[in-house]
């Protein structure tokens, strides 16, 4: 985490030459202190890393049905792992933190976000998907520098942590050069978030002959992802609906060779139906391993029932970005169809250009959409002899909270590490303030989290056993200086693209 994020020169502009000279591993030093991302910070309760910490007396939602939840319980953390969960735990020598009035939950997991776009938040509030393609994918991303990409990713990661997102998949389609890829990875590392780096294409690359995608993933694997036992893991972000079938075969082949999970946009718009079937058939014809449980299908709004059945049979997952899908014209979010087919599902923010960046919004959107569609089939009546049968088809608040936690962890290939407060998993968790005016007095803890809370309730955030947010503030981050730098870069990029820095 950074405590000196901010301008590096008197005029507030980053020195592009400085950033490119220091190279990938030194990129962060232009914005961050030498200690950021280089040394493990102190353990949550103070003292050296590995010290035991006892979160005592909170309402604990483990979301692990075998462990159970606790109206009043404790969570013991040691060496970055959850060691025990239950009431009245004994932990001599542990640093105790009073969690009275807090709801302890797993951290949220986002399975698909284009993080570099944090520099352009809310720049297209009314845009449809074609507008986004023209303005962003054929506009901003074609002339961004590595340092601009670094700062966009860093802001997105820190704001995600601030909102309780402890794990995120960066669907990174800004890899104009290897230096851009290095900058993104450095930002993720410097932020302290658990992340899956999804190496993806620049959809309209300005110089296709020099496009490093997809072969540069082998360099990235060797340089940054030689171990799976780290905060950052690797995925291949393939074109899907935004590319050709031969391109898909080539991408999947590379992903299988390098041993990377796959995340792909599919079933988007009018051209979506039948396309996944074509890809699967072409993969089979090329003797490339096709659909599998290591693949996440983003959006999937207009896939056919046959294609959804293929995903279900393969064990794949869906990533739903409900607000974006509803507002931009992707198609109807397939939450009910996914449920009908028994497909694992997760939630994601997608683009920060026109959607809130938190998982509270995503949970409420999914909850409201599914129940609204089902309730339309069975309207209120007195008496209602079929009410119990109807009620069984509705998502519950707990179901939706699982989509935002364990569902995301499984889709990101991290279900054994995070997503629930299960002893043995890494300690990625939240302390949510249940005494705040927007939720108190609390009658149902799960309902308060899903339907009543927002980012203001995120009191503390722990990733891998270390607090990255404590008592309402990010640890070691000078937010004012960071955002001042971001504003300078935002304004410069807007000028470069012939746009005003601020409109009404």
Order of alpha helices (4+ residues) and beta strands (2+ residues): alpha-beta-beta-beta-beta-beta-beta-alpha-alpha-beta-alpha-beta-alpha-beta-alpha-beta-alpha-beta-alpha-beta-alpha-alpha-beta-alpha-alpha-alpha-alpha-beta-beta-beta-beta-alpha
